[in-house]
């Protein structure tokens, strides 16, 4: 019959097994250390601002939404890590330019034009009591270099939404719907503008072509 009793494992075999496990753990720890190192370095680079911006002109036929649009535009741009409004208290163009040069930042003045802003009250959805508000927004964002004022990028955005509002909270509900529509259009416009910033600037005005001489 085959001997089924447990046999002791040699000390050498035990040590070899332990050594092999420790080596694997050490290798894994090293890989994780390198991964975290690269991850931290990449996130640090991504968080470093590249552009300084300031909100300049906002135009709209409906003057009541200009303040809200300005706040939402600043919030949308500030949410992107490559932008900053902080120049450490530098005031005036000369001081701002010196600070941007020190930090390696490019400066831009951001402008906003709201071409379309429409609100229309609609009847309630069948089976419901509250009326609806339909909002349509179309706008354009464009940036000029600071200093210099040279047109550098543009971006368009639009949004349409329809939502219910309560007569008791009419002003508050409509303001929230307006905020949602504007924020959506601004996000689209800023995203388009940032994409253009990362590719190329707008071309200069075409040079005048010389007159062609008629062949004799």
N, C-alpha and C positions, 0 to 999 in steps of 0.2 A: 504493500500500500504506500501511497505517496505521503510523505511527511508534511502535514498541514500546519505544524506548529509555527508560530511567529519567530522569525530569526532577527536578531539585533542588527541594526544598521550600523555600518562601520563609521567611526568618527570622521574619517576622510570624506565619506559620502555626505555626511551631515554638513560638514563645513563647506563642501563644494556647493551644496544646495543653497545654503545661506548666502554665500558669496555671490552666486548667480542672482539671487533675489535682490540683494543690496545694489548690485550693478545696474539692474533694470530700474530700480527706484531712483538711483542717482541720475541715470540717463534721462528718465522722465522728468525729474525735477529740473535738470538742466534745460530741457526743451521748453518747459513751462516758464522758466526764468527768462529765456531768450524771447519767447512769445510775448510775455508781459512787457519786456523791455521795448520791443518794437511797437507794441500796442500803445504803450504810454507815450513813446516818441511821436507816433503818428497822430494821436489825439492832441498832443501838445502843439504840433505844427498846424493841425486843422483849426485849433482854437485861436491861433494868433491872427489878429485883424490885419487886413490888407488895405482897407479903404476907410477914409474918414468921410462922413457925410453930414450935411445939414439940409434941412427942408427949406426951400426958397419960396417959390410962387405956387399958389394953388388957385385955380380959376374954375368957376362954376356959375351957371346962370342962377341956380338956386343957392343963395348965399347961406342959407340955414344949415347946410351940411358941410361947409368948409372946415369948421373947427373939428367936427367928428372925423372927416376925411384925413385931416392933418395928423391927428392922434393915431389913427389906424395905419397910416402910411409909415410913420415913425416906428410904430410897434412892429410892423411887418419887416422892415429893413433891419431893425435892431435884433430881431430873432435869428438873424443869420450871423454866424460867428466871424465871417470875413469883414463885417462892418462895425464901426464904432463911432460914437459921437463924443467920445472923451479925448480931449487933447490936454488934459492936466491943467485946465484953467487958462490956457493960452488965449489971449484976447487980441483981436485985430489980425489983419491979413498977414502982416510980416511975422508976427509971433506964431501964428498958426502954421505958416509955411515952414518956419524953422523947426517947429515941433514935429511936423509930418516928415520932414527930411531926416530928422534924428531917428524916428521910428520906422522909416522906410514905408510910409503910407502914401497912397494916392488920394487926393481930395476931390470930392464931387458935391455939387449943389443939385439936389433932387427937386424936380418940379412936377406938378400934377395938373392935368387938365381933365375935368369931368365934362365930357361932351353930351352925355345923355343921362338924365335922372328923371324917371317917370314913376308916379304912384297912381294906382287906380283901385278904387274900392269895388269889389265884386260881391254878388249875392252869396249866401252861405251854401255849403255843399249840401245836396239833398239829404234830408234827415238830420241835419245839424242846425244850430241856432245862430252861432257867431258868424259875422260877415268875414270876408277875406280881403286881404290887401295884396295886390300884385305890384312888384317893384322891378324895374329894369334899369340897369346901370351899364354905361359904357365909358371908359376912361383911358387915358394914356399917361405914362410916366416917362420923363426924359431927364437925362443928367448931363450937366455941363462940368467941365474941369474947374477945380478951385485950387489956386487962382487960375485965371485965364478966360473962363467963360466959353470954352470951345465945346460944341455939342459932341458928346461921346457915345451915348447909347439911348435907345428908346425901348418901350415895351407897352403893349396894349392889353387890356383886359375887359371882360364884360361878364355880367351875371344877371340872371332873371330868377325870381322866386315868387311864390304865392303862399301866403300863410294866413291863418285865422287870427283875429284879434277880438278882445272883449271890449264892449262899449265902456265898461267900468274902468278898464286899464288901457284905453285906446292909445293915449300918448306914449305910454311905456312900451306897449306891445309893438307899435309901429316903429318906434325908435330901435327896438331890438331887431326887427326885420330889416330895417334900413342898414343897421350895423353889420348884419350878416351878409347882405348883398354887397355892400361896399368892400368888406374884408375879403370876400371871395374874388371880386374883380381885381382888387389891389394885389392879392397874392399871385394871381395869374400874370399881371403886368410886371411885377417886380421879378418874378421868376424868368420871364422872357428877357427883361433888361439885364439881369445878372448873366444869363447865358451869352448875351451879346458882348458883355464886358470881358468875358473870359476868352472870347474868340478874336474879335478884331474891332477896331474903332470904325466909325462911319467915314466914308471917303471924303476927301476934300472936294471943293467945287472943281469941276472939270476945267482944264486949261483951254484957252481959246485956240482954236485950230487956225493955223496960218492959211492965207488964201492960196489956192492952187493957181499956178501960172498956166495959162492956156498954151498948149503946144502949137507951134507954128508949122 
